[in-house]
Amino acid sequence: METQVKIETARLFLRCMAPDDRPALCRILQDPVAMRAYEHAFSEEEVDRWLEKQLERYRRDGIGLWAVILRETGEMIGQCGLTWQDIPDGRVPEIGYLFERAHWHRGYATEAAIACKHYAFATLDFPAVYSIIRDINLPSQRVAERNGMTRVGSFVKHYYGVDMPHWIYRVERGRASI
């Protein structure tokens, strides 16, 4: 599996996840506070399915949620990347992010999301990118706004038997500073 660096920033680099990243992924996906927008912390099996889904996205789409590595330590502190997501108007490229709680409130999510936006526009030539964010997830909404996105719609996703309202954020290439 290719794990080479996809994106670099001043403090981070983003690369494809690998099976060895599972312990770091567990620290994120099994934390009930970090997973509040999903309504539950993941089981061991759900973590395995999440990781396999990313590996499949890399093979199929050439994109996915990438491991976010702190340059200073080499530690995986989160995940951020581009995935294809369905919204009421069709299938769109989404910038998604999810970080280990120990690394919240330091600007890492914003730094990684902005870098993914630049990559989407400059390398992948996408005309627009989106972030689809749970209505209760105010910190992620602020990251989207700092990434130059504006709220353009909403819809309800159904996960685990729960109706979960989501906001749709978008930024277009011509309106973004890259």
Biotite code that builds the C-alpha atoms (Angstrom):
import biotite.structure as struc

atoms = struc.array([
    struc.Atom([0.000, 0.000, 0.000], chain_id="A", res_id=1, res_name="MET", atom_name="CA", element="C"),
    struc.Atom([1.318, 3.395, -0.985], chain_id="A", res_id=2, res_name="GLU", atom_name="CA", element="C"),
    struc.Atom([1.870, 5.561, 2.089], chain_id="A", res_id=3, res_name="THR", atom_name="CA", element="C"),
    struc.Atom([3.839, 8.370, 0.484], chain_id="A", res_id=4, res_name="GLN", atom_name="CA", element="C"),
    struc.Atom([3.100, 11.939, 1.463], chain_id="A", res_id=5, res_name="VAL", atom_name="CA", element="C"),
    struc.Atom([0.205, 13.459, -0.469], chain_id="A", res_id=6, res_name="LYS", atom_name="CA", element="C"),
    struc.Atom([0.139, 16.921, 1.101], chain_id="A", res_id=7, res_name="ILE", atom_name="CA", element="C"),
    struc.Atom([2.566, 18.930, 3.256], chain_id="A", res_id=8, res_name="GLU", atom_name="CA", element="C"),
    struc.Atom([1.922, 21.971, 5.421], chain_id="A", res_id=9, res_name="THR", atom_name="CA", element="C"),
    struc.Atom([4.076, 23.908, 7.856], chain_id="A", res_id=10, res_name="ALA", atom_name="CA", element="C"),
    struc.Atom([3.245, 21.605, 10.780], chain_id="A", res_id=11, res_name="ARG", atom_name="CA", element="C"),
    struc.Atom([1.697, 18.520, 9.179], chain_id="A", res_id=12, res_name="LEU", atom_name="CA", element="C"),
    struc.Atom([1.881, 16.046, 6.389], chain_id="A", res_id=13, res_name="PHE", atom_name="CA", element="C"),
    struc.Atom([-0.941, 13.919, 5.054], chain_id="A", res_id=14, res_name="LEU", atom_name="CA", element="C"),
    struc.Atom([-0.425, 10.433, 3.682], chain_id="A", res_id=15, res_name="ARG", atom_name="CA", element="C"),
    struc.Atom([-2.436, 7.313, 2.979], chain_id="A", res_id=16, res_name="CYS", atom_name="CA", element="C"),
    struc.Atom([-3.278, 5.323, 6.075], chain_id="A", res_id=17, res_name="MET", atom_name="CA", element="C"),
    struc.Atom([-1.841, 1.846, 6.498], chain_id="A", res_id=18, res_name="ALA", atom_name="CA", element="C"),
    struc.Atom([-2.715, -1.068, 8.787], chain_id="A", res_id=19, res_name="PRO", atom_name="CA", element="C"),
    struc.Atom([0.008, 0.093, 11.208], chain_id="A", res_id=20, res_name="ASP", atom_name="CA", element="C"),
    struc.Atom([-2.065, 3.247, 11.816], chain_id="A", res_id=21, res_name="ASP", atom_name="CA", element="C"),
    struc.Atom([-4.842, 1.252, 13.480], chain_id="A", res_id=22, res_name="ARG", atom_name="CA", element="C"),
    struc.Atom([-3.841, 2.113, 17.106], chain_id="A", res_id=23, res_name="PRO", atom_name="CA", element="C"),
    struc.Atom([-3.930, 5.854, 16.338], chain_id="A", res_id=24, res_name="ALA", atom_name="CA", element="C"),
    struc.Atom([-7.213, 5.403, 14.496], chain_id="A", res_id=25, res_name="LEU", atom_name="CA", element="C"),
    struc.Atom([-8.644, 3.623, 17.565], chain_id="A", res_id=26, res_name="CYS", atom_name="CA", element="C"),
    struc.Atom([-7.719, 6.592, 19.769], chain_id="A", res_id=27, res_name="ARG", atom_name="CA", element="C"),
    struc.Atom([-9.943, 8.737, 17.548], chain_id="A", res_id=28, res_name="ILE", atom_name="CA", element="C"),
    struc.Atom([-12.794, 6.440, 16.553], chain_id="A", res_id=29, res_name="LEU", atom_name="CA", element="C"),
    struc.Atom([-13.198, 4.812, 19.971], chain_id="A", res_id=30, res_name="GLN", atom_name="CA", element="C"),
    struc.Atom([-13.364, 8.100, 21.880], chain_id="A", res_id=31, res_name="ASP", atom_name="CA", element="C"),
    struc.Atom([-17.036, 8.840, 22.652], chain_id="A", res_id=32, res_name="PRO", atom_name="CA", element="C"),
    struc.Atom([-16.358, 12.593, 22.873], chain_id="A", res_id=33, res_name="VAL", atom_name="CA", element="C"),
    struc.Atom([-14.561, 12.730, 19.501], chain_id="A", res_id=34, res_name="ALA", atom_name="CA", element="C"),
    struc.Atom([-17.343, 10.594, 18.001], chain_id="A", res_id=35, res_name="MET", atom_name="CA", element="C"),
    struc.Atom([-20.269, 12.616, 19.380], chain_id="A", res_id=36, res_name="ARG", atom_name="CA", element="C"),
    struc.Atom([-21.484, 13.531, 15.889], chain_id="A", res_id=37, res_name="ALA", atom_name="CA", element="C"),
    struc.Atom([-21.667, 9.808, 15.066], chain_id="A", res_id=38, res_name="TYR", atom_name="CA", element="C"),
    struc.Atom([-23.688, 9.116, 18.229], chain_id="A", res_id=39, res_name="GLU", atom_name="CA", element="C"),
    struc.Atom([-21.291, 6.407, 19.428], chain_id="A", res_id=40, res_name="HIS", atom_name="CA", element="C"),
    struc.Atom([-17.702, 5.343, 19.757], chain_id="A", res_id=41, res_name="ALA", atom_name="CA", element="C"),
    struc.Atom([-16.717, 2.619, 17.323], chain_id="A", res_id=42, res_name="PHE", atom_name="CA", element="C"),
    struc.Atom([-16.254, -1.028, 18.167], chain_id="A", res_id=43, res_name="SER", atom_name="CA", element="C"),
    struc.Atom([-13.111, -2.916, 17.142], chain_id="A", res_id=44, res_name="GLU", atom_name="CA", element="C"),
    struc.Atom([-14.965, -4.238, 14.082], chain_id="A", res_id=45, res_name="GLU", atom_name="CA", element="C"),
    struc.Atom([-16.169, -0.766, 13.092], chain_id="A", res_id=46, res_name="GLU", atom_name="CA", element="C"),
    struc.Atom([-12.605, 0.567, 13.293], chain_id="A", res_id=47, res_name="VAL", atom_name="CA", element="C"),
    struc.Atom([-11.451, -2.269, 11.027], chain_id="A", res_id=48, res_name="ASP", atom_name="CA", element="C"),
    struc.Atom([-14.244, -1.516, 8.511], chain_id="A", res_id=49, res_name="ARG", atom_name="CA", element="C"),
    struc.Atom([-13.393, 2.222, 8.611], chain_id="A", res_id=50, res_name="TRP", atom_name="CA", element="C"),
    struc.Atom([-9.731, 1.552, 7.850], chain_id="A", res_id=51, res_name="LEU", atom_name="CA", element="C"),
    struc.Atom([-10.573, -0.932, 5.085], chain_id="A", res_id=52, res_name="GLU", atom_name="CA", element="C"),
    struc.Atom([-12.982, 1.606, 3.570], chain_id="A", res_id=53, res_name="LYS", atom_name="CA", element="C"),
    struc.Atom([-10.169, 4.182, 3.363], chain_id="A", res_id=54, res_name="GLN", atom_name="CA", element="C"),
    struc.Atom([-7.787, 1.642, 1.779], chain_id="A", res_id=55, res_name="LEU", atom_name="CA", element="C"),
    struc.Atom([-10.484, 0.787, -0.770], chain_id="A", res_id=56, res_name="GLU", atom_name="CA", element="C"),
    struc.Atom([-11.060, 4.476, -1.518], chain_id="A", res_id=57, res_name="ARG", atom_name="CA", element="C"),
    struc.Atom([-7.344, 4.933, -2.229], chain_id="A", res_id=58, res_name="TYR", atom_name="CA", element="C"),
    struc.Atom([-7.410, 2.018, -4.677], chain_id="A", res_id=59, res_name="ARG", atom_name="CA", element="C"),
    struc.Atom([-10.707, 2.944, -6.330], chain_id="A", res_id=60, res_name="ARG", atom_name="CA", element="C"),
    struc.Atom([-10.732, 6.764, -6.254], chain_id="A", res_id=61, res_name="ASP", atom_name="CA", element="C"),
    struc.Atom([-7.126, 7.782, -5.625], chain_id="A", res_id=62, res_name="GLY", atom_name="CA", element="C"),
    struc.Atom([-8.389, 9.827, -2.666], chain_id="A", res_id=63, res_name="ILE", atom_name="CA", element="C"),
    struc.Atom([-9.757, 9.168, 0.814], chain_id="A", res_id=64, res_name="GLY", atom_name="CA", element="C"),
    struc.Atom([-9.249, 10.256, 4.376], chain_id="A", res_id=65, res_name="LEU", atom_name="CA", element="C"),
    struc.Atom([-5.499, 10.492, 4.888], chain_id="A", res_id=66, res_name="TRP", atom_name="CA", element="C"),
    struc.Atom([-3.494, 10.100, 8.076], chain_id="A", res_id=67, res_name="ALA", atom_name="CA", element="C"),
    struc.Atom([-2.551, 13.518, 9.461], chain_id="A", res_id=68, res_name="VAL", atom_name="CA", element="C"),
    struc.Atom([0.979, 13.313, 10.827], chain_id="A", res_id=69, res_name="ILE", atom_name="CA", element="C"),
    struc.Atom([2.499, 15.884, 13.140], chain_id="A", res_id=70, res_name="LEU", atom_name="CA", element="C"),
    struc.Atom([5.862, 16.792, 11.573], chain_id="A", res_id=71, res_name="ARG", atom_name="CA", element="C"),
    struc.Atom([7.471, 17.512, 14.941], chain_id="A", res_id=72, res_name="GLU", atom_name="CA", element="C"),
    struc.Atom([6.874, 14.015, 16.354], chain_id="A", res_id=73, res_name="THR", atom_name="CA", element="C"),
    struc.Atom([5.837, 11.771, 13.450], chain_id="A", res_id=74, res_name="GLY", atom_name="CA", element="C"),
    struc.Atom([2.664, 10.937, 15.380], chain_id="A", res_id=75, res_name="GLU", atom_name="CA", element="C"),
    struc.Atom([-0.683, 10.379, 13.639], chain_id="A", res_id=76, res_name="MET", atom_name="CA", element="C"),
    struc.Atom([-3.018, 12.916, 15.260], chain_id="A", res_id=77, res_name="ILE", atom_name="CA", element="C"),
    struc.Atom([-6.043, 12.690, 13.002], chain_id="A", res_id=78, res_name="GLY", atom_name="CA", element="C"),
    struc.Atom([-7.404, 12.101, 9.568], chain_id="A", res_id=79, res_name="GLN", atom_name="CA", element="C"),
    struc.Atom([-8.351, 14.551, 6.863], chain_id="A", res_id=80, res_name="CYS", atom_name="CA", element="C"),
    struc.Atom([-8.897, 14.166, 3.176], chain_id="A", res_id=81, res_name="GLY", atom_name="CA", element="C"),
    struc.Atom([-11.220, 14.024, 0.234], chain_id="A", res_id=82, res_name="LEU", atom_name="CA", element="C"),
    struc.Atom([-13.984, 11.476, -0.272], chain_id="A", res_id=83, res_name="THR", atom_name="CA", element="C"),
    struc.Atom([-16.961, 11.191, -2.583], chain_id="A", res_id=84, res_name="TRP", atom_name="CA", element="C"),
    struc.Atom([-20.225, 11.730, -0.702], chain_id="A", res_id=85, res_name="GLN", atom_name="CA", element="C"),
    struc.Atom([-23.877, 11.718, -1.677], chain_id="A", res_id=86, res_name="ASP", atom_name="CA", element="C"),
    struc.Atom([-26.041, 14.762, -0.999], chain_id="A", res_id=87, res_name="ILE", atom_name="CA", element="C"),
    struc.Atom([-29.551, 15.468, -2.303], chain_id="A", res_id=88, res_name="PRO", atom_name="CA", element="C"),
    struc.Atom([-28.139, 17.220, -5.409], chain_id="A", res_id=89, res_name="ASP", atom_name="CA", element="C"),
    struc.Atom([-25.766, 14.373, -6.343], chain_id="A", res_id=90, res_name="GLY", atom_name="CA", element="C"),
    struc.Atom([-22.295, 13.040, -5.594], chain_id="A", res_id=91, res_name="ARG", atom_name="CA", element="C"),
    struc.Atom([-19.718, 15.606, -4.467], chain_id="A", res_id=92, res_name="VAL", atom_name="CA", element="C"),
    struc.Atom([-16.086, 15.693, -3.293], chain_id="A", res_id=93, res_name="PRO", atom_name="CA", element="C"),
    struc.Atom([-16.037, 16.304, 0.431], chain_id="A", res_id=94, res_name="GLU", atom_name="CA", element="C"),
    struc.Atom([-13.274, 17.524, 2.707], chain_id="A", res_id=95, res_name="ILE", atom_name="CA", element="C"),
    struc.Atom([-13.679, 15.547, 5.907], chain_id="A", res_id=96, res_name="GLY", atom_name="CA", element="C"),
    struc.Atom([-11.661, 15.660, 9.118], chain_id="A", res_id=97, res_name="TYR", atom_name="CA", element="C"),
    struc.Atom([-11.601, 13.948, 12.469], chain_id="A", res_id=98, res_name="LEU", atom_name="CA", element="C"),
    struc.Atom([-8.848, 14.447, 15.042], chain_id="A", res_id=99, res_name="PHE", atom_name="CA", element="C"),
    struc.Atom([-7.704, 12.892, 18.289], chain_id="A", res_id=100, res_name="GLU", atom_name="CA", element="C"),
    struc.Atom([-9.091, 14.956, 21.140], chain_id="A", res_id=101, res_name="ARG", atom_name="CA", element="C"),
    struc.Atom([-5.633, 15.559, 22.631], chain_id="A", res_id=102, res_name="ALA", atom_name="CA", element="C"),
    struc.Atom([-4.872, 17.663, 19.527], chain_id="A", res_id=103, res_name="HIS", atom_name="CA", element="C"),
    struc.Atom([-8.043, 19.758, 19.345], chain_id="A", res_id=104, res_name="TRP", atom_name="CA", element="C"),
    struc.Atom([-7.973, 23.584, 19.490], chain_id="A", res_id=105, res_name="HIS", atom_name="CA", element="C"),
    struc.Atom([-4.519, 23.962, 17.931], chain_id="A", res_id=106, res_name="ARG", atom_name="CA", element="C"),
    struc.Atom([-5.562, 24.766, 14.366], chain_id="A", res_id=107, res_name="GLY", atom_name="CA", element="C"),
    struc.Atom([-4.547, 21.376, 12.935], chain_id="A", res_id=108, res_name="TYR", atom_name="CA", element="C"),
    struc.Atom([-7.972, 20.604, 11.449], chain_id="A", res_id=109, res_name="ALA", atom_name="CA", element="C"),
    struc.Atom([-8.122, 23.985, 9.733], chain_id="A", res_id=110, res_name="THR", atom_name="CA", element="C"),
    struc.Atom([-4.545, 23.672, 8.458], chain_id="A", res_id=111, res_name="GLU", atom_name="CA", element="C"),
    struc.Atom([-5.198, 20.200, 7.047], chain_id="A", res_id=112, res_name="ALA", atom_name="CA", element="C"),
    struc.Atom([-8.604, 21.131, 5.569], chain_id="A", res_id=113, res_name="ALA", atom_name="CA", element="C"),
    struc.Atom([-7.193, 24.204, 3.803], chain_id="A", res_id=114, res_name="ILE", atom_name="CA", element="C"),
    struc.Atom([-4.374, 22.073, 2.383], chain_id="A", res_id=115, res_name="ALA", atom_name="CA", element="C"),
    struc.Atom([-6.934, 19.542, 1.118], chain_id="A", res_id=116, res_name="CYS", atom_name="CA", element="C"),
    struc.Atom([-8.894, 22.355, -0.539], chain_id="A", res_id=117, res_name="LYS", atom_name="CA", element="C"),
    struc.Atom([-5.757, 23.567, -2.308], chain_id="A", res_id=118, res_name="HIS", atom_name="CA", element="C"),
    struc.Atom([-4.978, 19.994, -3.408], chain_id="A", res_id=119, res_name="TYR", atom_name="CA", element="C"),
    struc.Atom([-8.546, 19.518, -4.687], chain_id="A", res_id=120, res_name="ALA", atom_name="CA", element="C"),
    struc.Atom([-8.381, 22.669, -6.793], chain_id="A", res_id=121, res_name="PHE", atom_name="CA", element="C"),
    struc.Atom([-4.737, 22.726, -7.933], chain_id="A", res_id=122, res_name="ALA", atom_name="CA", element="C"),
    struc.Atom([-4.028, 18.995, -8.353], chain_id="A", res_id=123, res_name="THR", atom_name="CA", element="C"),
    struc.Atom([-7.422, 17.361, -8.922], chain_id="A", res_id=124, res_name="LEU", atom_name="CA", element="C"),
    struc.Atom([-9.006, 20.315, -10.759], chain_id="A", res_id=125, res_name="ASP", atom_name="CA", element="C"),
    struc.Atom([-12.291, 20.034, -8.864], chain_id="A", res_id=126, res_name="PHE", atom_name="CA", element="C"),
    struc.Atom([-14.571, 23.041, -9.516], chain_id="A", res_id=127, res_name="PRO", atom_name="CA", element="C"),
    struc.Atom([-15.908, 22.971, -5.936], chain_id="A", res_id=128, res_name="ALA", atom_name="CA", element="C"),
    struc.Atom([-15.471, 21.052, -2.696], chain_id="A", res_id=129, res_name="VAL", atom_name="CA", element="C"),
    struc.Atom([-17.894, 20.455, 0.127], chain_id="A", res_id=130, res_name="TYR", atom_name="CA", element="C"),
    struc.Atom([-17.959, 19.618, 3.815], chain_id="A", res_id=131, res_name="SER", atom_name="CA", element="C"),
    struc.Atom([-20.986, 17.800, 5.195], chain_id="A", res_id=132, res_name="ILE", atom_name="CA", element="C"),
    struc.Atom([-21.241, 18.447, 8.921], chain_id="A", res_id=133, res_name="ILE", atom_name="CA", element="C"),
    struc.Atom([-23.618, 17.354, 11.639], chain_id="A", res_id=134, res_name="ARG", atom_name="CA", element="C"),
    struc.Atom([-25.761, 20.257, 12.864], chain_id="A", res_id=135, res_name="ASP", atom_name="CA", element="C"),
    struc.Atom([-24.510, 19.803, 16.450], chain_id="A", res_id=136, res_name="ILE", atom_name="CA", element="C"),
    struc.Atom([-20.824, 19.841, 15.456], chain_id="A", res_id=137, res_name="ASN", atom_name="CA", element="C"),
    struc.Atom([-20.032, 23.532, 15.893], chain_id="A", res_id=138, res_name="LEU", atom_name="CA", element="C"),
    struc.Atom([-16.214, 23.142, 15.934], chain_id="A", res_id=139, res_name="PRO", atom_name="CA", element="C"),
    struc.Atom([-16.271, 21.381, 12.534], chain_id="A", res_id=140, res_name="SER", atom_name="CA", element="C"),
    struc.Atom([-18.591, 24.055, 11.183], chain_id="A", res_id=141, res_name="GLN", atom_name="CA", element="C"),
    struc.Atom([-16.054, 26.701, 12.243], chain_id="A", res_id=142, res_name="ARG", atom_name="CA", element="C"),
    struc.Atom([-13.281, 24.770, 10.452], chain_id="A", res_id=143, res_name="VAL", atom_name="CA", element="C"),
    struc.Atom([-15.375, 24.777, 7.256], chain_id="A", res_id=144, res_name="ALA", atom_name="CA", element="C"),
    struc.Atom([-15.960, 28.518, 7.584], chain_id="A", res_id=145, res_name="GLU", atom_name="CA", element="C"),
    struc.Atom([-12.240, 29.177, 8.146], chain_id="A", res_id=146, res_name="ARG", atom_name="CA", element="C"),
    struc.Atom([-11.699, 27.115, 4.987], chain_id="A", res_id=147, res_name="ASN", atom_name="CA", element="C"),
    struc.Atom([-13.702, 29.712, 3.037], chain_id="A", res_id=148, res_name="GLY", atom_name="CA", element="C"),
    struc.Atom([-16.857, 27.598, 2.848], chain_id="A", res_id=149, res_name="MET", atom_name="CA", element="C"),
    struc.Atom([-20.413, 28.825, 3.184], chain_id="A", res_id=150, res_name="THR", atom_name="CA", element="C"),
    struc.Atom([-23.498, 26.895, 4.181], chain_id="A", res_id=151, res_name="ARG", atom_name="CA", element="C"),
    struc.Atom([-25.552, 26.057, 1.083], chain_id="A", res_id=152, res_name="VAL", atom_name="CA", element="C"),
    struc.Atom([-28.066, 23.479, 2.256], chain_id="A", res_id=153, res_name="GLY", atom_name="CA", element="C"),
    struc.Atom([-29.042, 20.745, 4.645], chain_id="A", res_id=154, res_name="SER", atom_name="CA", element="C"),
    struc.Atom([-30.384, 17.202, 4.715], chain_id="A", res_id=155, res_name="PHE", atom_name="CA", element="C"),
    struc.Atom([-30.901, 14.359, 7.151], chain_id="A", res_id=156, res_name="VAL", atom_name="CA", element="C"),
    struc.Atom([-28.676, 11.281, 7.224], chain_id="A", res_id=157, res_name="LYS", atom_name="CA", element="C"),
    struc.Atom([-29.874, 8.105, 8.901], chain_id="A", res_id=158, res_name="HIS", atom_name="CA", element="C"),
    struc.Atom([-27.153, 6.320, 10.916], chain_id="A", res_id=159, res_name="TYR", atom_name="CA", element="C"),
    struc.Atom([-27.646, 3.632, 13.519], chain_id="A", res_id=160, res_name="TYR", atom_name="CA", element="C"),
    struc.Atom([-31.399, 4.196, 13.591], chain_id="A", res_id=161, res_name="GLY", atom_name="CA", element="C"),
    struc.Atom([-31.002, 7.910, 14.335], chain_id="A", res_id=162, res_name="VAL", atom_name="CA", element="C"),
    struc.Atom([-32.001, 10.874, 12.151], chain_id="A", res_id=163, res_name="ASP", atom_name="CA", element="C"),
    struc.Atom([-28.978, 13.180, 12.018], chain_id="A", res_id=164, res_name="MET", atom_name="CA", element="C"),
    struc.Atom([-29.425, 16.635, 10.449], chain_id="A", res_id=165, res_name="PRO", atom_name="CA", element="C"),
    struc.Atom([-26.367, 17.777, 8.482], chain_id="A", res_id=166, res_name="HIS", atom_name="CA", element="C"),
    struc.Atom([-25.334, 21.118, 7.010], chain_id="A", res_id=167, res_name="TRP", atom_name="CA", element="C"),
    struc.Atom([-23.784, 21.256, 3.544], chain_id="A", res_id=168, res_name="ILE", atom_name="CA", element="C"),
    struc.Atom([-20.872, 23.681, 3.153], chain_id="A", res_id=169, res_name="TYR", atom_name="CA", element="C"),
    struc.Atom([-19.258, 24.513, -0.203], chain_id="A", res_id=170, res_name="ARG", atom_name="CA", element="C"),
    struc.Atom([-16.476, 26.581, -1.673], chain_id="A", res_id=171, res_name="VAL", atom_name="CA", element="C"),
    struc.Atom([-15.900, 27.024, -5.408], chain_id="A", res_id=172, res_name="GLU", atom_name="CA", element="C"),
    struc.Atom([-12.478, 27.199, -6.985], chain_id="A", res_id=173, res_name="ARG", atom_name="CA", element="C"),
    struc.Atom([-12.908, 30.739, -8.299], chain_id="A", res_id=174, res_name="GLY", atom_name="CA", element="C"),
    struc.Atom([-14.026, 31.965, -4.862], chain_id="A", res_id=175, res_name="ARG", atom_name="CA", element="C"),
    struc.Atom([-11.215, 30.360, -2.908], chain_id="A", res_id=176, res_name="ALA", atom_name="CA", element="C"),
    struc.Atom([-7.852, 31.879, -2.231], chain_id="A", res_id=177, res_name="SER", atom_name="CA", element="C"),
    struc.Atom([-5.359, 29.178, -3.192], chain_id="A", res_id=178, res_name="ILE", atom_name="CA", element="C"),
])
